């Protein structure tokens, strides 16, 4: 049974997707921390789809700064 086929209340739906979002946030932070410890780079894409790389330590700082802003809202 998928989320789309289940009958969920709005509250259950919000709770479910909040748990998914938190899990994704933890995963991103974990991989950025691991790559930063290994002095690796990560690949991102610009809005036009052009790939670019940046040090994982810099990406982690940007990610954490954005996460802090999101938590303040």
C-alpha positions, -999 to +999 in steps of 0.1 A: +000+000+000+014+034-009+009+067+008-012+078-021-036+049-018-040+052+020-067+073+035-049+097+058-061+127+077-043+159+069-026+157+103-013+122+095-002+133+061+017+162+075+033+140+102+043+114+076+060+139+053+076+157+082+093+124+092+104+118+056+118+153+054+137+149+087+151+116+074+163+132+042+179+161+062+198+136+084+210+117+054+223+148+036+240+161+067+256+127+074+270+123+039+283+159+038+300+153+072+316+121+060+328+136+028+342+167+046+362+145+070+377+128+039+384+162+023+362+153-007+341+173-031+304+171-039+286+177-072+256+200-075+237+213-104+229+249-113+193+258-121+202+254-158+214+219-151+252+226-154+271+206-129+297+221-106+317+208-076+326+223-043+345+211-012+322+191+010+332+212+040+319+243+022+287+225+012+282+214+048+286+250+060+261+262+034+237+234+043+239+240+080+233+278+075+202+270+054+190+245+080+193+271+107+173+296+087+146+270+080+144+261+117+139+297+127+107+301+106 
